[in-house]
Amino acid sequence: MGKFSDIVKSDIPTLVDFHATWCGPCKTMHPIMDRLKDDMGSKIRILKIDIDKNPDVAEKFKVRSVPTFVLFKKGEIIWRQSGAMDINTLKNKIKQAI
């Protein structure tokens, strides 16, 4: 895939899922993220970032809790929210932002 900065500068909205393997709510989001990918197809790109393996990226975007979702378009943050949520809430937030 390319470097993080190149990916989020894309015209295709990119949802970054900042997560951690030890995070219970992150684990509950895994099937929701899979369904989101199936439902939205090529309308968005989903990028999962493990904060323990990528602390520099997590620090750059001031991720203080997981899961944190950050939606980028053309390099700009267009939506951000922390905490687990259901599929409909997540889809509606993304659709409103893009």
Backbone hydrogen bonds, N-H to C=O, Kabsch-Sander energy under -0.5 kcal/mol:
donor,donor_aa,acceptor,acceptor_aa,energy
7,I,3,K,-2.3
8,V,4,F,-2.4
9,K,5,S,-0.8
10,S,7,I,-1.4
14,T,72,F,-2.6
15,L,13,P,-0.5
15,L,45,R,-3.4
16,V,14,T,-0.7
16,V,70,V,-3.4
17,D,15,L,-0.6
17,D,47,L,-3.0
18,F,16,V,-0.8
18,F,68,T,-3.0
19,H,17,D,-0.6
19,H,49,I,-2.6
23,C,20,A,-1.3
24,G,22,W,-0.6
27,K,23,C,-1.6
28,T,24,G,-1.6
29,M,25,P,-1.2
30,H,26,C,-0.9
30,H,27,K,-0.6
32,I,28,T,-0.5
33,M,29,M,-2.9
34,D,30,H,-2.0
35,R,31,P,-2.2
36,L,32,I,-2.5
37,K,33,M,-2.3
38,D,34,D,-2.0
39,D,35,R,-3.1
40,M,36,L,-2.8
41,G,37,K,-1.7
43,K,40,M,-2.3
44,I,41,G,-0.8
45,R,13,P,-2.7
47,L,15,L,-2.9
49,I,17,D,-2.7
49,I,47,L,-0.5
50,D,48,K,-0.5
51,I,19,H,-2.9
51,I,49,I,-0.6
53,K,50,D,-0.5
54,N,50,D,-1.6
58,A,54,N,-2.0
59,E,55,P,-2.5
60,K,56,D,-2.2
61,F,57,V,-1.7
62,K,59,E,-1.6
63,V,58,A,-2.8
64,R,62,K,-0.7
68,T,18,F,-1.8
69,F,81,Q,-3.4
70,V,16,V,-2.3
71,L,79,W,-3.1
72,F,14,T,-2.9
72,F,70,V,-0.6
73,K,76,E,-2.2
74,K,10,S,-2.5
75,G,8,V,-2.8
76,E,73,K,-1.9
78,I,71,L,-3.2
78,I,76,E,-0.6
79,W,71,L,-1.2
81,Q,69,F,-2.4
83,G,67,P,-3.4
90,L,86,D,-2.3
91,K,87,I,-2.7
92,N,88,N,-2.4
93,K,89,T,-2.5
94,I,90,L,-2.2
95,K,91,K,-2.8
96,Q,92,N,-2.4
97,A,93,K,-1.7
98,I,94,I,-2.5
